[in-house]
């Protein structure tokens, strides 16, 4: 029987492509980030038929979002990308980012290789400058694409789609 145990938040890692579509560079979303929480926002369809007393509900889609908050650190490629979008008030595809979510606790066949997914998100900036101790930025990312399932090699920072 498989061992059971709690999974730490730090065992789900997020990486942003700070390179290009042709030559991705997966940079860890870590230092400076105090919040990075995904909401699935399931879309449902409800109906009640004349012979039933209870409504039926089916999930018909999703509208995922990620709420983020970070302290500004210099020299961090993820923070630099989000600041360029926010401070430059970029729109459309210029405000899109690719995020790889890797579950370190869910190994895929060999040590150091884990299950992962990649999705494109639109960055919706909210606030910057809150607080008196550090410069904080907040916002939301909204899904642009369906997730692409695959694996992530931790040592090389390489995502491979299934």
Protein Blocks (a to p, Z undefined) as FASTA:
>chain_A
ZZdddddfklpccdddfbdfklccddddfehiabdcddfkiacdddddfkbcbdcdddfb
dcddddddddddehiaklmmmmmmmmnopghjllgccdddddfklcghiahiacdddddd
ddddfbehiajkbccdddddddfbdcddddddfklopacdZZ
